[in-house]
Amino acid sequence: MTSIRASIAGALALSFLAFGAAAQDAPPANGAPAPVTPSETKAFGDWTVRCFPVNSPSPCDMFQVLANKQTNQRILSISIAYLPSGDKHVMQIAVPLGVLIQKGAVLMTDNSTSPMLHYRRCDRGGCYVEMLVDANLIGTLTSTTGPAKIRIVVEGGKQFDIPFSLNGFADAHGAMADLARKKTAKPTDAAPPPATPEPAAPAPDATPAPDATPAPTP
């Protein structure tokens, strides 16, 4: 259990660093770690898979960012990381400030609605849901072809639905999980060197054959 908690904490820390790289409108607060630049990225539809040069139980994630076209400010960010060691997923959802914390957020697709997702923290860049998600939710997002949305409740009790795309989700998830497994795999033990054949024992000294020449007659 302790190792799983440590892995989750590491994944959440990676998500924090990753969102720092994605949300240029919200610089890290004093004392916060600087954003980490991904070492590799690849787009799948409206999702991007990225891996980071850090020692983490989940070195890769898949993410989507929606921003205001006029101000370039972030409206919604979603990141999903995979932890091969525990076969777990960690999700981070970032929404703007001004939400009612106690109301949480809800993730909705055309055929499913999640329970209320609790906010874990807020900073000047927004408020964040950070949590483990089960395989059922990942399976729902993978199999859904239509758009999805995050429902938030703002001050005054008004609800807002923020849509996001699931185009490319399944391919991005498969690639992200494969990369995470490869980057966290322990190197195989080196094969032992081949046994050195023992030198062949020297042939025994040959015993001369008896002389068959007849002795001379006196």
LOSE-113087 format. One record per residue (C-alpha): residue number from 1; x, y, z; residue in one letter. Coordinates in pm, 1 decimal, m for minus. Each point is the difference from the previous one (the first is absolute). Layout:
BEGIN
+-----+----------+----------+----------+-----+
:   n :     east :    north :       up : res :
+-----+----------+----------+----------+-----+
: NUM :        X :        Y :        Z :   A :
...
+-----+----------+----------+----------+-----+
***
This chain:
BEGIN
+-----+----------+----------+----------+-----+
:   n :     east :    north :       up : res :
+-----+----------+----------+----------+-----+
:   1 :      0.0 :      0.0 :      0.0 :   M :
:   2 :    281.0 :    240.5 :     84.0 :   T :
:   3 :    167.9 :    m56.7 :   m335.5 :   S :
:   4 :   m328.3 :     64.4 :   m183.0 :   I :
:   5 :    m51.3 :    325.5 :    189.3 :   R :
:   6 :    352.5 :    106.6 :    m82.9 :   A :
:   7 :    m60.2 :    m81.4 :   m365.3 :   S :
:   8 :   m320.9 :    204.1 :     m1.7 :   I :
:   9 :    176.8 :    292.4 :    163.9 :   A :
:  10 :    272.4 :    m19.9 :   m263.2 :   G :
:  11 :   m257.9 :     m4.1 :   m278.9 :   A :
:  12 :   m178.9 :    301.4 :    145.1 :   L :
:  13 :    329.5 :    184.3 :     29.8 :   A :
:  14 :     70.7 :    m73.7 :   m364.5 :   L :
:  15 :   m345.5 :    127.8 :    m92.7 :   S :
:  16 :     70.2 :    323.5 :    186.9 :   F :
:  17 :    324.8 :     47.1 :   m189.1 :   L :
:  18 :   m164.9 :    m94.5 :   m327.1 :   A :
:  19 :   m278.6 :    251.2 :     39.5 :   F :
:  20 :    256.2 :    264.3 :     81.9 :   G :
:  21 :    141.7 :    m63.3 :   m345.9 :   A :
:  22 :   m342.3 :     11.9 :   m164.0 :   A :
:  23 :   m145.0 :    302.3 :    177.0 :   A :
:  24 :    227.0 :    289.0 :    m87.6 :   Q :
:  25 :   m261.8 :    244.0 :    126.6 :   D :
:  26 :     43.4 :   m124.8 :    356.2 :   A :
:  27 :    367.4 :     12.4 :    106.8 :   P :
:  28 :     90.6 :   m211.1 :    303.2 :   P :
:  29 :    m31.7 :    159.4 :    339.6 :   A :
:  30 :    306.4 :     88.5 :    203.7 :   N :
:  31 :    178.0 :   m313.9 :    105.0 :   G :
:  32 :   m180.4 :   m216.5 :   m255.7 :   A :
:  33 :    215.6 :   m216.6 :   m225.1 :   P :
:  34 :     66.0 :    138.0 :   m344.7 :   A :
:  35 :   m182.6 :   m161.9 :   m291.6 :   P :
:  36 :    169.0 :   m304.9 :   m145.7 :   V :
:  37 :     41.9 :    m11.5 :   m375.8 :   T :
:  38 :   m123.3 :   m326.1 :   m154.3 :   P :
:  39 :    269.6 :   m212.6 :   m158.4 :   S :
:  40 :   m240.6 :   m131.2 :   m263.5 :   E :
:  41 :   m354.0 :     77.9 :   m116.6 :   T :
:  42 :   m237.5 :   m145.8 :   m255.8 :   K :
:  43 :   m349.5 :    110.0 :   m100.6 :   A :
:  44 :   m294.5 :   m236.6 :    m40.0 :   F :
:  45 :   m301.7 :    192.6 :   m121.6 :   G :
:  46 :    m79.8 :    259.2 :    265.1 :   D :
:  47 :    221.2 :   m166.4 :    263.6 :   W :
:  48 :    373.6 :     20.5 :     47.6 :   T :
:  49 :    221.0 :   m262.5 :    161.5 :   V :
:  50 :    314.6 :    128.7 :    166.0 :   R :
:  51 :    278.1 :   m153.6 :    204.7 :   C :
:  52 :    227.8 :    181.8 :    242.7 :   F :
:  53 :    368.7 :    m51.0 :     82.7 :   P :
:  54 :    m72.9 :    m65.0 :    367.8 :   V :
:  55 :     17.2 :   m300.4 :    227.3 :   N :
:  56 :   m369.5 :    m64.6 :     56.8 :   S :
:  57 :   m236.3 :   m297.4 :     35.5 :   P :
:  58 :   m195.5 :    159.9 :   m286.3 :   S :
:  59 :    246.7 :    178.4 :   m230.8 :   P :
:  60 :   m260.1 :     57.8 :   m274.2 :   C :
:  61 :   m346.3 :    146.9 :    m20.2 :   D :
:  62 :   m264.3 :     90.5 :   m256.9 :   M :
:  63 :   m162.0 :    339.5 :     11.6 :   F :
:  64 :   m231.0 :    250.1 :   m162.8 :   Q :
:  65 :    m12.1 :    374.8 :     65.5 :   V :
:  66 :   m279.8 :    237.5 :    m97.1 :   L :
:  67 :     74.3 :    371.8 :      5.5 :   A :
:  68 :   m185.1 :    323.5 :    m68.6 :   N :
:  69 :     88.9 :    103.8 :   m355.3 :   K :
:  70 :     m0.6 :    370.5 :     86.0 :   Q :
:  71 :    192.9 :     m5.9 :    327.7 :   T :
:  72 :    181.0 :   m334.8 :    m35.3 :   N :
:  73 :    m97.5 :    m74.9 :    358.4 :   Q :
:  74 :    m59.7 :   m360.1 :     91.2 :   R :
:  75 :   m363.5 :   m105.8 :     31.3 :   I :
:  76 :     46.6 :   m371.3 :     51.7 :   L :
:  77 :    291.2 :   m242.2 :     23.9 :   S :
:  78 :    m25.6 :   m375.5 :     30.7 :   I :
:  79 :    297.8 :   m227.8 :     59.5 :   S :
:  80 :      0.2 :   m376.1 :     47.8 :   I :
:  81 :    309.8 :   m189.5 :    110.1 :   A :
:  82 :     46.3 :   m375.9 :     23.7 :   Y :
:  83 :    188.2 :   m176.3 :    281.4 :   L :
:  84 :    116.6 :   m338.8 :   m131.7 :   P :
:  85 :    115.5 :   m117.4 :    344.1 :   S :
:  86 :   m355.3 :     m4.5 :    134.6 :   G :
:  87 :   m197.3 :     m4.2 :   m325.7 :   D :
:  88 :   m159.5 :    328.9 :    108.9 :   K :
:  89 :    m94.1 :    327.5 :   m165.0 :   H :
:  90 :     25.1 :    346.8 :    149.6 :   V :
:  91 :   m207.0 :    284.5 :   m142.4 :   M :
:  92 :     42.4 :    373.4 :     46.9 :   Q :
:  93 :   m270.0 :    243.1 :   m111.6 :   I :
:  94 :     71.0 :    373.9 :     20.2 :   A :
:  95 :   m282.1 :    257.5 :    m17.2 :   V :
:  96 :     m2.5 :    378.1 :     52.9 :   P :
:  97 :    m27.9 :    166.9 :    339.3 :   L :
:  98 :   m344.1 :    103.3 :    120.9 :   G :
:  99 :   m149.0 :   m348.0 :     29.0 :   V :
: 100 :   m190.4 :   m112.6 :    308.0 :   L :
: 101 :    247.9 :   m237.9 :    161.1 :   I :
: 102 :   m264.2 :   m196.8 :    188.4 :   Q :
: 103 :   m189.8 :    m78.1 :   m320.2 :   K :
: 104 :    292.9 :   m165.2 :   m172.6 :   G :
: 105 :      2.5 :    m85.3 :   m369.2 :   A :
: 106 :   m175.4 :   m268.4 :   m204.5 :   V :
: 107 :    133.8 :   m173.5 :   m309.9 :   L :
: 108 :   m273.0 :    m84.9 :   m251.7 :   M :
: 109 :    m13.3 :   m186.5 :   m329.8 :   T :
: 110 :   m297.1 :    m77.8 :   m221.3 :   D :
: 111 :    m67.4 :   m320.4 :    196.4 :   N :
: 112 :    152.8 :     45.7 :    345.3 :   S :
: 113 :     27.7 :    244.2 :    289.0 :   T :
: 114 :    271.4 :    m23.1 :    263.4 :   S :
: 115 :    m56.3 :     50.1 :    372.3 :   P :
: 116 :     97.5 :    343.5 :    132.1 :   M :
: 117 :    376.1 :     49.1 :    m35.9 :   L :
: 118 :    145.9 :    190.1 :    294.6 :   H :
: 119 :    246.2 :    282.7 :    m42.6 :   Y :
: 120 :    330.8 :    m76.0 :    165.9 :   R :
: 121 :    155.1 :    347.6 :     m8.4 :   R :
: 122 :    m11.9 :    343.9 :   m160.2 :   C :
: 123 :    271.0 :    250.3 :    m89.0 :   D :
: 124 :      5.2 :    317.2 :   m204.5 :   R :
: 125 :    m14.6 :   m208.4 :   m317.8 :   G :
: 126 :   m328.9 :   m170.5 :     86.8 :   G :
: 127 :   m149.7 :   m286.0 :    200.9 :   C :
: 128 :     98.9 :   m362.0 :    m45.4 :   Y :
: 129 :   m158.7 :   m341.2 :     24.0 :   V :
: 130 :    279.9 :   m251.3 :     59.5 :   E :
: 131 :    m95.8 :   m358.5 :     60.0 :   M :
: 132 :     33.8 :   m365.0 :    m84.4 :   L :
: 133 :   m249.1 :   m109.3 :   m262.9 :   V :
: 134 :   m117.3 :   m354.5 :    m53.8 :   D :
: 135 :     23.4 :   m204.1 :   m316.5 :   A :
: 136 :   m373.8 :     42.1 :    m63.2 :   N :
: 137 :     34.8 :    374.6 :    m58.6 :   L :
: 138 :    299.4 :    m49.1 :   m229.1 :   I :
: 139 :   m194.5 :   m263.5 :   m190.2 :   G :
: 140 :   m297.1 :    234.9 :    m36.2 :   T :
: 141 :    216.6 :    279.8 :   m136.6 :   L :
: 142 :    175.9 :   m241.2 :   m234.1 :   T :
: 143 :   m320.5 :   m138.0 :   m147.2 :   S :
: 144 :   m192.7 :    328.3 :    m24.8 :   T :
: 145 :     18.2 :    168.2 :   m339.0 :   T :
: 146 :   m195.4 :    316.3 :     71.2 :   G :
: 147 :    117.0 :    301.4 :    200.2 :   P :
: 148 :     11.4 :      5.4 :    378.6 :   A :
: 149 :    m28.0 :    285.3 :    248.7 :   K :
: 150 :     95.4 :    112.8 :    347.4 :   I :
: 151 :   m284.4 :    153.6 :    198.8 :   R :
: 152 :     99.9 :    260.3 :    259.1 :   I :
: 153 :   m201.5 :    217.5 :    236.2 :   V :
: 154 :    109.6 :    361.1 :     41.9 :   V :
: 155 :    m75.7 :    257.3 :    266.5 :   E :
: 156 :   m373.1 :     66.3 :      6.8 :   G :
: 157 :    m79.7 :   m365.1 :    m69.6 :   G :
: 158 :     m0.8 :     20.9 :   m379.5 :   K :
: 159 :    115.8 :   m306.9 :   m190.6 :   Q :
: 160 :    233.0 :     12.1 :   m296.7 :   F :
: 161 :     88.7 :   m285.7 :   m232.8 :   D :
: 162 :    349.3 :     12.6 :   m151.8 :   I :
: 163 :     17.5 :   m236.3 :   m300.8 :   P :
: 164 :    314.4 :   m184.9 :    m99.5 :   F :
: 165 :     81.4 :   m238.0 :   m283.0 :   S :
: 166 :     55.5 :   m373.4 :     16.2 :   L :
: 167 :    139.1 :    m10.7 :   m353.3 :   N :
: 168 :    318.9 :   m206.4 :     16.1 :   G :
: 169 :    m50.2 :    m98.0 :    365.8 :   F :
: 170 :     25.2 :   m376.9 :    m54.7 :   A :
: 171 :    318.8 :     21.4 :   m209.9 :   D :
: 172 :    157.7 :    249.7 :    238.4 :   A :
: 173 :    m76.8 :   m217.9 :    299.0 :   H :
: 174 :    149.5 :   m308.8 :   m162.3 :   G :
: 175 :    318.3 :    184.5 :    m95.9 :   A :
: 176 :     32.8 :    165.8 :    341.4 :   M :
: 177 :    m42.4 :   m327.9 :    187.6 :   A :
: 178 :    255.5 :   m177.3 :   m222.0 :   D :
: 179 :    255.5 :    277.7 :     47.0 :   L :
: 180 :    m55.4 :      3.8 :    376.0 :   A :
: 181 :     60.9 :   m374.8 :     19.3 :   R :
: 182 :    318.7 :     23.6 :   m204.9 :   K :
: 183 :    141.4 :    291.3 :    197.4 :   K :
: 184 :    m69.2 :   m153.7 :    340.2 :   T :
: 185 :    107.0 :   m354.4 :    m87.0 :   A :
: 186 :    295.2 :   m123.4 :    199.0 :   K :
: 187 :    297.4 :    m98.4 :   m211.9 :   P :
: 188 :     26.5 :   m373.9 :    m35.6 :   T :
: 189 :    276.8 :   m163.3 :    189.9 :   D :
: 190 :    306.3 :    m39.0 :   m214.2 :   A :
: 191 :     41.6 :   m349.2 :   m131.7 :   A :
: 192 :    283.8 :   m184.2 :    171.5 :   P :
: 193 :    311.0 :    m33.8 :   m214.2 :   P :
: 194 :     28.1 :   m330.2 :   m179.2 :   P :
: 195 :    184.0 :   m263.4 :    194.9 :   A :
: 196 :    363.0 :    m29.4 :    m94.4 :   T :
: 197 :     66.3 :   m356.3 :   m111.9 :   P :
: 198 :    252.5 :   m174.3 :    212.8 :   E :
: 199 :    319.0 :    m83.2 :   m187.2 :   P :
: 200 :     11.2 :   m353.6 :   m118.9 :   A :
: 201 :    209.5 :   m227.5 :    213.8 :   A :
: 202 :    332.7 :    m83.7 :   m164.3 :   P :
: 203 :     12.5 :   m337.4 :   m165.3 :   A :
: 204 :    180.9 :   m254.9 :    210.1 :   P :
: 205 :    351.2 :    m85.4 :   m107.3 :   D :
: 206 :    m15.8 :   m279.4 :   m255.8 :   A :
: 207 :    152.3 :   m325.6 :    118.1 :   T :
: 208 :    232.7 :   m131.4 :   m272.1 :   P :
: 209 :   m122.3 :   m321.5 :   m151.7 :   A :
: 210 :    210.8 :   m306.5 :     83.1 :   P :
: 211 :    275.1 :    m68.7 :   m251.0 :   D :
: 212 :   m120.4 :   m289.4 :   m211.4 :   A :
: 213 :    341.5 :    m51.5 :   m168.1 :   T :
: 214 :    121.9 :   m355.3 :     79.8 :   P :
: 215 :    312.6 :    m16.0 :    209.6 :   A :
: 216 :    310.0 :   m112.1 :   m190.6 :   P :
: 217 :     91.0 :   m365.6 :     27.0 :   T :
: 218 :    331.2 :    m55.7 :    179.7 :   P :
+-----+----------+----------+----------+-----+
***
